[in-house]
Amino acid sequence: MPTFLGQNQYGKAENRVVKITRDGATHHVKDLNVSVSLSGDMDEVHYSGSNANVLPTDTTKNTVYAFAKEHGIESAEQFGIHLARHFVTSQEPIHRARIRIEEYAWERIETPGEGEHSFVRQGQETRVTQITYDGSSWEAVSGLKDLVVMNSTNSEFRGYVKDKYTTLPEAYDRVLATEVSARWRFGWCDDAQAAPDWEESYARVKQHLLTAFAETYSLSLQQTLYAMGARIIERRDEIDEVRFSLPNKHHFLADLKPFGLKNDNEVYFAADRPYGLIEATVLRDGCEARIPADLTNL
Ligand SMILES: O=c1[nH]c(=O)c2[nH]c(=O)[nH]c2[nH]1
């Protein structure tokens, strides 16, 4: 045969599941976008069209909704673990399951008197997780995207290489803004170890990331990135690796001279493109990098 099958996986992408838990008049919401991807003994469906090993993608979709009822959604990670374990242990031909989840957070609208059943979608970041199981070990990578942050001072950029094409003026007091995309990998990898408290871990990691961004006097976005990752690794034992993709959302001082006005670091043009793109991984000593370099592939 002049051709052969390479890597393959299949499943149902972007199952939107909303679970309402009713605790009397107080309701709780979990809002997820769940993508299932399975792989294993799937040569024949590609070569001959035999579906004998194929659990329909439609069934994987149904399983997501049934599990929301049967197991509830404690956290995106826990839900992903239930699903991954189910597909790998219940279907002989399936050897590996990868569950990707985006979570949209809802915040309660506080109203006097009424029941607690009104929510407003949180506009900050989107929480993400990816759970992978091969029947013996787990990989849990969680993170966030679209978290926009800005420091209106305490940022410089100077002392860089200058060649004949360099025009950038040195900045002693600039605006530093970025839209954080981050992924962190948990050390937890087998059922014998206690799993982390996923909800607590997420809240703490996000807070460390924000605190490091705010507290670092920045000489470059690269330095700020490292400070954010190092703070997470140093303060959260459950995490071994953090990867960031940070677009530098440039704020250029608007030229007000034509109007006879002085711009005393007050008025900026917020450029949307092109943008600097700063990406790096921060690791715990002794741990290896497993998060892909390109976070759009995760
Ligand atoms: O924080 C920065 N890092 C760079 O590498 C860079 N390059 C640039 O033009 N501006 C900046 N800012």
Ligand as a Chemical Component Dictionary entry (heavy atoms), coordinates in Angstrom:
data_LIG
# 
_chem_comp.id                   LIG 
_chem_comp.type                 NON-POLYMER 
_chem_comp.pdbx_formal_charge   0 
_chem_comp.three_letter_code    LIG 
# 
loop_
_chem_comp_atom.comp_id 
_chem_comp_atom.atom_id 
_chem_comp_atom.alt_atom_id 
_chem_comp_atom.type_symbol 
_chem_comp_atom.charge 
_chem_comp_atom.model_Cartn_x 
_chem_comp_atom.model_Cartn_y 
_chem_comp_atom.model_Cartn_z 
_chem_comp_atom.pdbx_ordinal 
LIG O1 O1 O 0 8.259  44.640 26.709 1  
LIG C1 C1 C 0 8.694  44.723 25.543 2  
LIG N1 N1 N 0 9.459  43.706 25.050 3  
LIG C2 C2 C 0 9.984  43.737 23.792 4  
LIG O2 O2 O 0 10.702 42.784 23.372 5  
LIG C3 C3 C 0 9.668  44.846 22.995 6  
LIG N2 N2 N 0 9.990  45.193 21.726 7  
LIG C4 C4 C 0 9.398  46.393 21.465 8  
LIG O3 O3 O 0 9.464  46.997 20.357 9  
LIG N3 N3 N 0 8.692  46.818 22.572 10 
LIG C5 C5 C 0 8.864  45.877 23.520 11 
LIG N4 N4 N 0 8.390  45.791 24.779 12 
# 
loop_
_chem_comp_bond.comp_id 
_chem_comp_bond.atom_id_1 
_chem_comp_bond.atom_id_2 
_chem_comp_bond.value_order 
_chem_comp_bond.pdbx_ordinal 
LIG O1 C1 DOUB 1  
LIG C1 N1 SING 2  
LIG C1 N4 SING 3  
LIG N1 C2 SING 4  
LIG C2 O2 DOUB 5  
LIG C2 C3 SING 6  
LIG C3 N2 SING 7  
LIG C3 C5 DOUB 8  
LIG N2 C4 SING 9  
LIG C4 O3 DOUB 10 
LIG C4 N3 SING 11 
LIG N3 C5 SING 12 
LIG C5 N4 SING 13 
# 
